[in-house]
Amino acid sequence: MTERSDQASPLSPEEQEFERGWDQLMNQSARLSTRGKRVIADHSGHLIPLDRPDVVVNAMRDIVSEVRARSTGLSPH
């Protein structure tokens, strides 16, 4: 990863190393649950509900679909 979509300049080697480590930690965190999933909200800052409400809504819809499918024994997709 040499450049993020929300940055104007390429990342330094140190920043690239940090980004790789951060990605690994976030992926490991998602795998802590059998139903964990990492969702990346491109073109967003820390206020994802304000910057990308569509990402939040879609994630919530996925959760609701999965819960409904489990209660009926059907596949969510």
C-alpha positions as a Markdown table, in Angstrom:
| # | Residue | x | y | z |
|---|---|---|---|---|
| 1 | Met | 0.0 | 0.0 | 0.0 |
| 2 | Thr | 1.8 | 3.1 | -1.1 |
| 3 | Glu | -1.0 | 5.7 | -1.2 |
| 4 | Arg | -4.4 | 5.9 | 0.5 |
| 5 | Ser | -7.4 | 7.3 | -1.4 |
| 6 | Asp | -7.9 | 10.0 | 1.2 |
| 7 | Gln | -4.3 | 11.3 | 1.1 |
| 8 | Ala | -2.7 | 13.6 | -1.5 |
| 9 | Ser | 0.8 | 12.3 | -1.1 |
| 10 | Pro | 2.4 | 8.8 | -1.0 |
| 11 | Leu | 3.0 | 7.3 | 2.4 |
| 12 | Ser | 6.5 | 7.2 | 3.8 |
| 13 | Pro | 8.1 | 3.7 | 4.4 |
| 14 | Glu | 7.3 | 4.1 | 8.1 |
| 15 | Glu | 3.7 | 5.0 | 7.4 |
| 16 | Gln | 3.4 | 2.1 | 5.0 |
| 17 | Glu | 4.7 | -0.3 | 7.7 |
| 18 | Phe | 2.3 | 1.2 | 10.2 |
| 19 | Glu | -0.6 | 0.7 | 7.8 |
| 20 | Arg | 0.3 | -2.9 | 7.2 |
| 21 | Gly | 0.5 | -3.6 | 10.9 |
| 22 | Trp | -2.8 | -1.8 | 11.4 |
| 23 | Asp | -4.5 | -3.8 | 8.7 |
| 24 | Gln | -3.3 | -7.0 | 10.3 |
| 25 | Leu | -4.6 | -6.0 | 13.7 |
| 26 | Met | -8.0 | -5.0 | 12.3 |
| 27 | Asn | -8.3 | -8.3 | 10.4 |
| 28 | Gln | -7.3 | -10.3 | 13.5 |
| 29 | Ser | -9.9 | -8.3 | 15.5 |
| 30 | Ala | -12.6 | -9.2 | 13.0 |
| 31 | Arg | -11.6 | -12.9 | 13.2 |
| 32 | Leu | -12.2 | -12.9 | 17.0 |
| 33 | Ser | -15.8 | -13.6 | 16.3 |
| 34 | Thr | -17.1 | -16.4 | 14.1 |
| 35 | Arg | -19.4 | -13.8 | 12.5 |
| 36 | Gly | -16.9 | -11.0 | 12.6 |
| 37 | Lys | -16.4 | -8.9 | 9.4 |
| 38 | Arg | -14.2 | -6.0 | 8.6 |
| 39 | Val | -15.9 | -3.2 | 6.7 |
| 40 | Ile | -13.8 | -0.4 | 5.2 |
| 41 | Ala | -15.5 | 2.9 | 4.7 |
| 42 | Asp | -13.5 | 4.5 | 1.9 |
| 43 | His | -13.5 | 8.3 | 1.6 |
| 44 | Ser | -14.4 | 8.6 | 5.3 |
| 45 | Gly | -12.8 | 9.9 | 8.4 |
| 46 | His | -13.5 | 8.9 | 12.0 |
| 47 | Leu | -17.1 | 10.0 | 11.8 |
| 48 | Ile | -18.3 | 7.2 | 9.5 |
| 49 | Pro | -22.0 | 7.7 | 10.3 |
| 50 | Leu | -21.8 | 11.3 | 9.1 |
| 51 | Asp | -19.3 | 10.7 | 6.3 |
| 52 | Arg | -20.6 | 7.4 | 4.9 |
| 53 | Pro | -24.1 | 6.7 | 6.4 |
| 54 | Asp | -24.6 | 4.2 | 3.5 |
| 55 | Val | -21.9 | 2.0 | 4.8 |
| 56 | Val | -23.4 | 1.9 | 8.3 |
| 57 | Val | -26.9 | 1.3 | 6.9 |
| 58 | Asn | -25.7 | -1.6 | 4.7 |
| 59 | Ala | -23.8 | -3.2 | 7.6 |
| 60 | Met | -26.9 | -3.0 | 9.8 |
| 61 | Arg | -29.0 | -4.5 | 7.0 |
| 62 | Asp | -26.6 | -7.4 | 6.8 |
| 63 | Ile | -26.9 | -8.0 | 10.5 |
| 64 | Val | -30.7 | -7.9 | 10.4 |
| 65 | Ser | -30.7 | -10.2 | 7.4 |
| 66 | Glu | -28.4 | -12.7 | 9.2 |
| 67 | Val | -30.5 | -12.6 | 12.4 |
| 68 | Arg | -33.7 | -13.1 | 10.5 |
| 69 | Ala | -32.2 | -16.0 | 8.4 |
| 70 | Arg | -31.0 | -17.7 | 11.6 |
| 71 | Ser | -34.4 | -17.4 | 13.2 |
| 72 | Thr | -36.1 | -19.0 | 10.1 |
| 73 | Gly | -33.2 | -21.4 | 9.2 |
| 74 | Leu | -32.7 | -19.8 | 5.8 |
| 75 | Ser | -29.5 | -18.5 | 4.2 |
| 76 | Pro | -29.2 | -14.7 | 4.5 |
| 77 | His | -28.3 | -14.3 | 0.8 |
